[in-house]
Amino acid sequence: HPKWLVQRWVEQFGESGTVDLCAWNQQPAPIYVRLNRLVAKKPTFEFLDDHGDDFYSVERVPHAAIEAGECYVQDPSTAMAAELLSPSPSHSVLDACAAPGGKTALLAQLMRNDGRIIATDTSGKRLERMNRNMQRLCVNNVTTMVYDWLKESRGPKENKKYDRILLDVPCSNSGVMRRRIDVRWRLKPEDIT
């Protein structure tokens, strides 16, 4: 862990809490998949534990089930935002920082693939990946578009009114070092700001 980040954590969590956090970050992260109810009604893959709400921990990524659109690699914690949004099938939803689409696909499932989801991201390349994910997951109520919310002030012209808006903004990634080990070497103090 970067020394500056450890010092910051000591100020926030104390020495004992920081030691626990650093030790936790050193452990391999579990692999979770979410069952895609738009395609599958029950898991066709082997799993270790059922964590509820269609999330399962697996020993290995179930590549065949993923390619068939039956599941998506996704941490259960990511479902909270979509579930709190509580979209209904008739809603118009804006997912403002959408790529690569895990939460968007969950929104589509919660909406029973009905209604309308406008999914924006600043990266066209990431949206291409998202479009492939939506196709594989049989999501058909999503329109994607490149849009930079920091540069544009009015929102996409596709729709001026939304029933729900999901804004899961990019972050420093300091909370996912366990999964994204490269963060330790590329994170800088100004990234936190």
LUMVODO-847927 format. One record per residue (C-alpha): residue number from 1; z, y, x. Coordinates in pm, whole numbers. Example, Ala and Ser with C-alpha at 12.3 -4.5 7.8 and 13.67 -1.06 7.14 Angstrom:
{pt 1 {780 -450 1230}}
{pt 2 {714 -106 1367}}
! end
This chain:
{pt 1 {0 0 0}}
{pt 2 {-73 350 127}}
{pt 3 {239 510 276}}
{pt 4 {197 828 68}}
{pt 5 {184 623 -253}}
{pt 6 {492 421 -160}}
{pt 7 {680 746 -96}}
{pt 8 {567 877 -434}}
{pt 9 {683 559 -606}}
{pt 10 {1023 576 -432}}
{pt 11 {1066 924 -580}}
{pt 12 {966 796 -926}}
{pt 13 {1118 447 -939}}
{pt 14 {1376 438 -659}}
{pt 15 {1367 208 -360}}
{pt 16 {1447 -112 -548}}
{pt 17 {1187 -45 -818}}
{pt 18 {925 36 -556}}
{pt 19 {997 -284 -363}}
{pt 20 {960 -483 -688}}
{pt 21 {635 -303 -775}}
{pt 22 {486 -361 -430}}
{pt 23 {587 -729 -439}}
{pt 24 {436 -766 -789}}
{pt 25 {110 -608 -666}}
{pt 26 {91 -876 -395}}
{pt 27 {82 -1160 -651}}
{pt 28 {-251 -1292 -779}}
{pt 29 {-333 -1145 -1119}}
{pt 30 {-367 -1390 -1408}}
{pt 31 {-707 -1427 -1571}}
{pt 32 {-725 -1358 -1943}}
{pt 33 {-1011 -1394 -2187}}
{pt 34 {-1043 -1266 -2540}}
{pt 35 {-1203 -1493 -2799}}
{pt 36 {-1499 -1314 -2954}}
{pt 37 {-1464 -1379 -3327}}
{pt 38 {-1815 -1248 -3387}}
{pt 39 {-1940 -1569 -3225}}
{pt 40 {-1658 -1826 -3205}}
{pt 41 {-1380 -1921 -3444}}
{pt 42 {-1175 -2116 -3188}}
{pt 43 {-1177 -2159 -2809}}
{pt 44 {-1431 -2401 -2667}}
{pt 45 {-1291 -2344 -2317}}
{pt 46 {-982 -2483 -2147}}
{pt 47 {-687 -2246 -2141}}
{pt 48 {-335 -2242 -2001}}
{pt 49 {-159 -2037 -2269}}
{pt 50 {-238 -1874 -2602}}
{pt 51 {-103 -1518 -2582}}
{pt 52 {-177 -1438 -2945}}
{pt 53 {-433 -1200 -3095}}
{pt 54 {-715 -1416 -2954}}
{pt 55 {-613 -1370 -2587}}
{pt 56 {-583 -1673 -2363}}
{pt 57 {-485 -1716 -2000}}
{pt 58 {-721 -1941 -1809}}
{pt 59 {-710 -2104 -1468}}
{pt 60 {-1079 -2036 -1405}}
{pt 61 {-1328 -1802 -1564}}
{pt 62 {-1505 -2005 -1837}}
{pt 63 {-1859 -1904 -1735}}
{pt 64 {-2040 -2112 -1999}}
{pt 65 {-1830 -1967 -2283}}
{pt 66 {-1880 -1616 -2146}}
{pt 67 {-2258 -1659 -2123}}
{pt 68 {-2260 -1792 -2480}}
{pt 69 {-2074 -1478 -2596}}
{pt 70 {-1774 -1679 -2712}}
{pt 71 {-1529 -1483 -2500}}
{pt 72 {-1492 -1181 -2273}}
{pt 73 {-1272 -1144 -1965}}
{pt 74 {-1015 -889 -2078}}
{pt 75 {-644 -822 -2027}}
{pt 76 {-434 -830 -2347}}
{pt 77 {-296 -483 -2269}}
{pt 78 {-643 -334 -2323}}
{pt 79 {-632 -432 -2690}}
{pt 80 {-350 -192 -2775}}
{pt 81 {-572 118 -2791}}
{pt 82 {-828 -47 -3020}}
{pt 83 {-562 -197 -3245}}
{pt 84 {-374 135 -3273}}
{pt 85 {-702 303 -3367}}
{pt 86 {-721 56 -3658}}
{pt 87 {-1087 106 -3750}}
{pt 88 {-1222 -28 -4077}}
{pt 89 {-1573 -166 -4134}}
{pt 90 {-1691 152 -4302}}
{pt 91 {-1578 386 -4023}}
{pt 92 {-1780 590 -3779}}
{pt 93 {-1611 557 -3439}}
{pt 94 {-1666 740 -3112}}
{pt 95 {-1574 551 -2794}}
{pt 96 {-1597 836 -2545}}
{pt 97 {-1549 652 -2212}}
{pt 98 {-1690 318 -2312}}
{pt 99 {-1853 123 -2027}}
{pt 100 {-1843 -167 -1956}}
{pt 101 {-1754 -223 -2321}}
{pt 102 {-1450 -449 -2358}}
{pt 103 {-1269 -218 -2597}}
{pt 104 {-1595 -130 -2772}}
{pt 105 {-1663 -499 -2840}}
{pt 106 {-1310 -539 -2972}}
{pt 107 {-1361 -236 -3200}}
{pt 108 {-1683 -396 -3330}}
{pt 109 {-1493 -717 -3399}}
{pt 110 {-1215 -530 -3579}}
{pt 111 {-1486 -356 -3785}}
{pt 112 {-1654 -693 -3859}}
{pt 113 {-1970 -565 -3689}}
{pt 114 {-2010 -307 -3966}}
{pt 115 {-1982 71 -3967}}
{pt 116 {-2103 261 -3662}}
{pt 117 {-1978 297 -3306}}
{pt 118 {-2120 563 -3074}}
{pt 119 {-2030 463 -2719}}
{pt 120 {-2072 717 -2440}}
{pt 121 {-2025 706 -2065}}
{pt 122 {-2133 926 -1774}}
{pt 123 {-2312 640 -1599}}
{pt 124 {-2644 509 -1722}}
{pt 125 {-2610 208 -1495}}
{pt 126 {-2273 118 -1645}}
{pt 127 {-2419 160 -1994}}
{pt 128 {-2701 -82 -1905}}
{pt 129 {-2433 -338 -1819}}
{pt 130 {-2254 -252 -2143}}
{pt 131 {-2571 -303 -2347}}
{pt 132 {-2610 -649 -2191}}
{pt 133 {-2246 -724 -2279}}
{pt 134 {-2295 -609 -2640}}
{pt 135 {-2606 -823 -2675}}
{pt 136 {-2433 -1130 -2532}}
{pt 137 {-2130 -1074 -2759}}
{pt 138 {-2356 -1034 -3069}}
{pt 139 {-2234 -678 -3132}}
{pt 140 {-2489 -490 -3339}}
{pt 141 {-2313 -176 -3465}}
{pt 142 {-2301 10 -3131}}
{pt 143 {-2529 288 -3008}}
{pt 144 {-2482 379 -2641}}
{pt 145 {-2570 707 -2474}}
{pt 146 {-2514 878 -2141}}
{pt 147 {-2283 1171 -2202}}
{pt 148 {-2052 1370 -1975}}
{pt 149 {-1763 1515 -2174}}
{pt 150 {-1662 1739 -1882}}
{pt 151 {-2000 1911 -1877}}
{pt 152 {-2086 1917 -2248}}
{pt 153 {-1861 2081 -2501}}
{pt 154 {-2007 1994 -2840}}
{pt 155 {-2042 1617 -2840}}
{pt 156 {-2348 1397 -2893}}
{pt 157 {-2596 1513 -3154}}
{pt 158 {-2601 1166 -3310}}
{pt 159 {-2301 1238 -3526}}
{pt 160 {-2073 1537 -3567}}
{pt 161 {-1800 1362 -3764}}
{pt 162 {-1602 1052 -3671}}
{pt 163 {-1330 865 -3855}}
{pt 164 {-1177 751 -3527}}
{pt 165 {-1211 851 -3161}}
{pt 166 {-1113 631 -2867}}
{pt 167 {-1070 823 -2544}}
{pt 168 {-972 585 -2264}}
{pt 169 {-1035 816 -1971}}
{pt 170 {-1092 706 -1612}}
{pt 171 {-775 694 -1407}}
{pt 172 {-656 658 -1048}}
{pt 173 {-639 276 -1080}}
{pt 174 {-297 273 -911}}
{pt 175 {-172 62 -1202}}
{pt 176 {-430 -213 -1146}}
{pt 177 {-400 -266 -771}}
{pt 178 {-312 -625 -840}}
{pt 179 {-662 -679 -982}}
{pt 180 {-854 -424 -777}}
{pt 181 {-731 -472 -423}}
{pt 182 {-987 -226 -284}}
{pt 183 {-794 60 -450}}
{pt 184 {-534 41 -174}}
{pt 185 {-788 150 85}}
{pt 186 {-987 405 -109}}
{pt 187 {-715 582 -315}}
{pt 188 {-625 930 -191}}
{pt 189 {-344 1165 -302}}
{pt 190 {-595 1399 -471}}
{pt 191 {-712 1106 -690}}
{pt 192 {-373 1109 -864}}
{pt 193 {-421 1474 -962}}
! end
